[in-house]
Amino acid sequence: MPYDPVRLPSCAPGKHVGPNACFQSALFGMVVRGQRKYLNGQKIVTFKGMSISYTGEQLDQGDLDVLIHAIHLTAREKNNRRPDGLVHFSVRGFLSGIGRKPGKSGQQWLLNSIRRLSASNIEIRTEGQTVLDNYSIYGGSLINDYFYDPREQKYYLRVNSSLGSLFDRGWTQLCWQQRLQLSGDLTRWLHGLYSSTKTYPIKVKSLLILSGSNCGRLSDFRRKLKKSLDELHNTGALKSWKIDSKDRVHAIRAEKKN
């Protein structure tokens, strides 16, 4: 059968975009190094309006970078995409595109991430926008299949074309170069959240739960949160932020640059 590539929303060429379901949930959360768990039908914390269940190894923000860049290459680099949907890219080029060093450890990390994205099963249920349009369900892996050519040091990878249905339910264009400057999963998770939602007051405790943070104490999370918000401000993602007397975060998003 001919491959039907992911249908992205109409936007400027060269932009990195992703479904809001990836930015407004704990699906791509916080994973402590060496403590990645296997989840079986786990309910994932999300914003109101959708529900997610997940089977597979825990995913983090690095895995989200891989997915978004793979979608970007599949949709935009038509010269590197075969008729069967397999897009090819060099390991060095891909790692450079997501801001990672192309050494041996980086190559192994990329392979492990692609394995996680292809071996997982995700079911995302989103509410419809009208009474007649009750809900929609996406189910499956995020990457269909892949193979590696050691002679050319190239990957051939096929993104699940059904991901287009998630874009229909909301999507966000990321400032990719800005994101590549950020350090730590929490900072990048917040970047995705504030890029994809209207900025309204959110309790610190709610952000702890929604981000999938492994902090056991709220005070520890609050300290990390402040550091991450400062970083978002310093890189130009946020115009300003504060935590009020009711422990709610008020963040003002900076205007997006073209």
Helices and strands as residue ranges (DSSP letters): E 16-19, H 20-23, E 28-29, E 38-44, E 50-57, E 59-60, H 61-76, G 78-80, E 87-90, H 91-97, H 104-119, E 121-127, E 135-140, E 143-149, E 154-159, G 161-163, H 164-167, E 171-174, H 176-180, H 185-196, E 202-203, H 204-211, H 218-234, E 238-243, E 248-253
